[in-house]
Amino acid sequence: MTNQHDPEGRRLPIKLDTTTNGEFAPVPLAPEHHYANRLADERAGINARRLCQSRRQFLVSACGAASSLMAMNAAYAASGKLGGYFALEREADLDNAAARASLEGDEFIFDVQGHFVNPDGDWVKKNPASAGMFSWTPKSECPLADSPGQNSFLRCLGPDEFIKDVFKDSDTDMIALSFVPSRRDAEPLTMEEAAATAEIVDKMDGTHRMLLHGRVNPNQDGDLQGMDELAENYPIAAWKTYTQWGPDGTGFFLDDDVGLAFIEKARKLGIKNIAIHKGLPFGGYEYRYSLCDDIGPVARRFPDVNFLIYHSGLVAGKAEGAYDPGHNEGIDSLVRTVLENKVANANVYAELGSTWRLLMRDPDSAAHGIGKLLKYVGAQNVLWGTDSIWYGSPQDQIQAFRTFQISEEFRDRYGYPEITPATRADIFGRNAMNPYGISEEEMRHRTRRDKVAIDRMAYRGEPNPHFRTYGPKTRREFLNLQKWGG
């Protein structure tokens, strides 16, 4: 079964590529990324032979992941980027026990940003051509794509593959399903997905592993009124909004009349978690709506509301440096509004979906990005998110974060904290349990022997990860998605 996908072992377990979540244009790989991939590929062949394994066997093992991360270390160091590194045992690329000691952990992993596509939704039936926005998915790699139907390849993004990628091929224990912005008359990936979660929940023997967001764009007619219906008919755990988006191409701010009405409605309904897309600015939308200037004022005004800042304000393709209060862009925008409004370690949370995947391509930016969030926003206010299913299984992001360390030089120079096992456990899951009102002890008890745990244990006897990503990788694919997703 291990060889069902990629039997020749050509794909690396830690994915350095140009895949996006569809919200930003693909960021080209730099020379050090190409070097890291080439070095990892070469070492995979050498190490597999030394261990008398096939390339595929080696790459599926913990040594395969360790070898890829060690290749990234070497490539980044060669390019002069030494602000961070992946801390691994010296022999981890050849000693499976050493690799597992570095890459495995017992943290409770709560991914607060996941996505999937309902392949049987009315959005396909009403406009079959709209399915074309996902026609670039790796359908040939998903057995479900062989099922009857013109758009059967969508099943590679549906519930069954979602469960495999997230709960079998990664260490994720719990996830929140989040949504994309859309007009009310064209919602291919929003609340209809909520109905499709019933299929996932059935497979899980309960709802305890999944939370649900409600999509709200308060600057379009009907969305504020629709919050009542969502709250009544779905177990909404948080509201998801995009301040950049609007039906006429104009965004809004949380501290303007539109945003304040939205917050007050959330408070009235008693669902006081608001997840706000900030950063990763959409093409064609004004960047000012991606800034975090409005976060601090509303967080100070509404201390009973939790503001989960998705993507932490990061701008794709731009390096992160030390905090500069005069630089109101990227993560600095979030840090500045938190400091100016004195809401650090309070009700503002920085989420890492897509952010960590971009940061792990640049150890200096990763050290600055994670370091600033820990130092200024709060070590208990950084949330784990991956934006998967767009990036395939999030296991490579988990393994990279489990081993990432800020260099001693950067810690001394910029006052960043060391990333300890306790810090990782907080970010991976404990921090999100506070705004969501979840008990780690209870969740560990409920997930220890449920169907997902049993299936995962059986599956890992013969794992079959595909090491693929689903999101657009080229500008053409990105623009095609934008065309249909509008």
N, C-alpha and C positions, 0 to 999 in steps of 0.2 A: 504493500500500500504506500510505503514511503516514496516509491518511484513513480506513482501514478502521474504526478505533476513533474515536469522538467526532469525526465529520467537521466539526461546527460549531465545534470547539475551545472547549468549555465547561469542560473540566477542566484544572486547573493542574498543572504538572509537579512542584512541591514541595507535598506534601500536608499541609495543616493541617486535621485533622479529629478526630473523637472515637474513631476505630478503636482497639480493644485487641487483645491477643493471646489474649483469653479468660481471662486470669488475674487481671484487675482490671476493675472496672466502668468504663464509658466516662467520661472526664473531660471535662466540658463546656468548650466554647470560651469564652474570655474576650473582652471587647469588642475588645482589640487584635488578637485572631486574626481576628475577623470583619472588622475594618478592614483587616488585611493581605490577606485573601482578596479583599475588595472592591477594594482598591487594585491588587492584582495583576491582577485581571480587567479593570479599566479600562485599565491600562497595556498589557495584552496587545493590546487592540483598537487603541489609539492607535499603539503601536509596530509592529504588523503593517501598518497602513495606511502608516506612514512608510517601511517597507521593501518596500511593494508585495507583501505576502504575505497569505495567508489566516491566520486566527487559528490554525488547526491547524498550519500550516507553521511559524509563529512559535513556538508553544509547544513543538513537538518539537525546535526548534533550541536550541543552547546559550544564545542570547539569551533564549529563553523562560524557562529555569531561572534565569538571572541576574536577569531582570526580577522574577521571583517572590521571590527572596531579597532584592532591593533593596527591594521593597515591604514585606517583613517588617522590614527594618532601619528603614524610615521609620515603620511602625506601632509598633514597639517603642520607638523613640526618643520618639515622641509620647506614649507612656504613661510615660515616665521611666525605662525600663529600658535602661541604657547599659553594663551590666557586660560585655557581649560583643557581637559584631557579625559579620556575614558580610562578609569583606574581598573586594571586587570592584573591578575597574577601573571608573572613572567612566563610561566609555562602553560597558560590557559589555552593557547592555540593547539596544544598537543596533548594536554592532560584534561580529560573530561571532568574529573572531580574538581580540579582547579577552576575550570571554566564555569561549572555549575555554581561553585561557591561565590563567584563574582556576579553571575547573571541571574541567579534565581533568588527569590525572596518570599517571605510570608506576609507581605503587606496586603491589606485589603484594598483592592484597586477599584475605585469608583470613577469612571469616565463620565464627566458631566456634559460631553458633547459627542453624540453619535448620530449617524444618519443612515437611512436605508430607503429604498424605492419600492413602492407597491406595484409589482408587475401586472396585477390584474385590475388596476384602478380604472375608474371612469374616465380619467384624463387621457388614457390610451384609447378607450372606446370612442370618446367624443372626437378626438383628433389623433388618429393613428400616426400621422406624420410627426407629431410631437415626440414620439419615442425615438426619432432620429437623433435627438440631442445626446443619446447615450449609445449610439451605434458604434462608437469607438471603444466600448468596453471590451475586455479580453474574453469574448464569448467562447472562443475555442477552448479556453482553459476551465470552463465550468460545465460539468456534466448536465446540469439542469438546462443548459442552452439547447440541448438536443430534443427537448420536449416540443410537441406540436405547437404551431402558432408562428405568425410572422415576426412577432417581437419577443420570442421566447428567450432571447439573450438577456432581456431585462431581469430574468430570474437570477442571473448572476449577481444582481444587486439587491435581491429580495430577501425575505425573512430567513430562508434556509441557509443561504450563503452568509448572511449576517451572523447567524448563530455560530456557524463554523469559524468564520474569521475572528469574531470578537471573543467568544466564550470557549472555543476549543483550541484555536491556534494562538491565543494570547492568554495572559494571566488575569485578564479583566474579570472582576467579580460582579460588577453592577454598572449600569449605564443609564444615562438620561437621553431620550430621543429628542433631538432638537430639529428645527425647521428653517426653511428659507423664506425670504419675502416673496409675496406674490399678490396679484390682484384677486379680489374675492371671486371673480368669475373665471379664474384660471389658476387653480391651486393643485398642480400635479404632485407636489411634494410636501404638502402641509397637513391639514387635519385628516385628510383621507388616509394618510399614513397611520394616524392614530387608530383608526378602525382596523387597519391591518396588523396592529400590534397584538390583536387577539390571537392570531395564529402563533406568534412568538410566545405569548404568555402561556398558551396551552402546552407548548413544548417545554416550558419551564416549570410546570406544576405550581404556578403562583405568580403573583405580580411583584414579589419582593426584589427581583433583580433588575427591574426596569422602572424608571420614572418618565413622566411625559410632560413635555412643554406645550404651551398653547401659543400659537403664532398670532401676534397682534401688531399691526401697523396702524397706529392711531391717527395717522394723517390721511387715511382714506375712509370714505363714508362706510359706515356699518361695522367697522372693526371694534370700536369701543362698545357698541351695543352688543356685538357678538360675544364679548367676554362673558356675559351672563350665561349664554348657551353653552359655551365651552366649559365653564366651571360647573354647570349643572350636569352635563352629559359625559364628561371625561374627568379622570383623576389628575387634574392639572397640578403639577408640583412647582412650576415656574412659568412666567411669561417670557416669550422670546420676541425681541424686536430689533429692528435695524434702523438706526437714526439716519443712515445715509439714503434710505430708500423712500420713494413716494410715487404714487400713481402718475404724477405729472413730472417726475424726474427731480422733485425737490424734497429734501429731507426735513428733519425737524430736530429740535433739541429737547432734552428731558426737562430743562428748566424754562421752556416757553409754555404758552397756554395749552398747546396740544400735549406736550409731554407731561405737564402737571396734571391734566385731566386723566391721563392714562395711569399715572401713579396713584392718584386718589381712587380710581376705579379698582385698581389692584388691592388697595388697602380695604376698600369697602367689601370686596369679595373674600377677604381674608387670605388671599394667596399673595404673600409679600416678598416673593423672590422674583426679581426682574433680571433677565439675561439680555445684555445689550451688546450687539456687534459693534466693536470699535476697532479701528485699524483696518488692515487689508482693504483699503478703499476700492470701491467698485469703479471700473472704468466708466467715464461719462457722468459721474456724480461728483459734486463738489466735496473736496477733501475736508473742508471745515466741519462737515457733519461727522467725519470720522474721528475728529479730535475729542479728547476727554474733558474739555473745559466745563461741560455741563454736569459731569459726574459728581465732583466734590460738592457743589452747592446743593444738589438734591439729596445727597447722602447726609449732609449736615442737617438739612431741613426735615428729613424723614428718617430718623434713627431707627425706626421700627421696620424699615424696609431694607432688604439685602440687595445690593447691586452687584451682579456677576458680570464682569467686564470680559466679554469673549474676545480672545486674541490679544488681550492686554494692550491694545493700541498699536501693535507691531505693524510696520509697513514692510511688505514683502520686497525683498531685493535690496533693502537698505541696512547697512551695518549698524549695530547698537554699540554705543560707547558709554563712557562714564556719564552719570547724570549731570545735565547742564540745564539749570532752570530757565535759561534763555532759549533753549531748543525745544519748542513746543511741537514735537513730532515723535511718532513711534511710542515706545514705552515711556519716554520722558514726559509725554503728554499726560499719561496716567499718573506717574509719580508726582508731577507738579500739582495737579488738581487735588491729589490726596494730601500733600503737604500743606498747600495753601489753605485748605479748608479743615485741616486738623482731623482727618478721618482715617489716619493710618491705624492699623490693627483694630478696625471697627467694622463697619458694614459694607465695605468695598472689597470685592474679591477679584483677583486677577486670574483669568482662565488661560490655559496653555494650548487649546486646540489649534492646530496648524502652526502656532507660535513655536513650540518646541521642535517640531519637525523641520522648520526653517532654521532655527537657531543651531540645531545639531550639525548643520553643514558648515558652521563657522565657530570654532571654539572660543575665539575672542568675543564675538557677539553673544554666544551662549553664556559665557562667564559674566559679561556685563548685564545681559537681559535677566537671567535668573538672579544674579547678585543684587541688582537694583530692586527687583520685586521683593526679595527676602528682606533686604535692608530697609526699604522705605514703605512698602505697602503692608508688609507683615508676614512673618514666617508661617502664621496660621491663616493667612488670607490668600494663598496661592493654590489654585485648584487644578487638578489633572483633567485634561481633555485631549482628544486626539483628532477629532473631525473624521474619524473612520465611520463609514465604510469606504470613503473616497480614496484613502491611502491603503486599502486592503486591510490585512490584519495589523493591529497596532502593536504587535509584540516587539517589533524592532525599535519602536519609540520607547517602549517600556524598558527594554534591555539597555538602550543607550542612556536613558535617564538613570537607571539603577547604578550605572558605573561612572556617570559624569562627575567630575570634580573641578571646582575653581582652583586655579593654580595658587600656590602660596604667595607668589609675587603679587598677583591681583588682589588677593585677600588683604595683604599688608598695605598695598598702595591705595586701594579704594574702600577698605573697611567692609568688604563683603564677608559674610559668614562662611564657614566650612559647611559643605553639604554632608550632613551626618546621616546614618541610617534612620534616626528619628525624624530628621527633616524630610527624607524621602517618603517615609510612611505617612507623615502629615500631608504632604502634597498629593501622594497617590490616592488618598482616600479620607483620612481623618478630617481634614479641613472642610471638605464639602458636607460632611455630616452635620456640621453646626447650622448652616443656613437651611438645610433640608430637614433638620430635626430628626436625624437618624442615629440609632445606637449601634456602634461598631460591634459590641458584644452580641446584640440581638441578631445583627446581619450575619455575623460569622456563624452563629448557631443555625440560622435558617438556611444558609447556603452550603453548610458542610456536607449534607447528604441529600440534597434535592436532585432532580433529574439531570440538571446541567452538570453538577459535580460528578455524578455517576458516569454520564456520557463522556465527560472530559477525561476522567481517569482511564476509561476503556480506550478512548481514542489515542491517548498519548502512549499507549503501548506500541502503536504503529502510526505515528503522526504522518500527515500528508499535507504540509503547508505548501501553498503555491508561490509565495514570495512575489506576488504581483500587486500592482496598484490599479485602481479603477478610474481615477480622475483624469482630466485632460492633461496631456503632456506637451502638446504643441500649441502654437498660437491659433492655428486653424481649428483644432478641437475645442479650444477655449472659446473662440468666437462663435462656433456652432452651438455650444451650450448656452452662451449668452443670448443668441438669436432666439432659441426656443424658450429659454427660461425667463427672458425679458422682464 
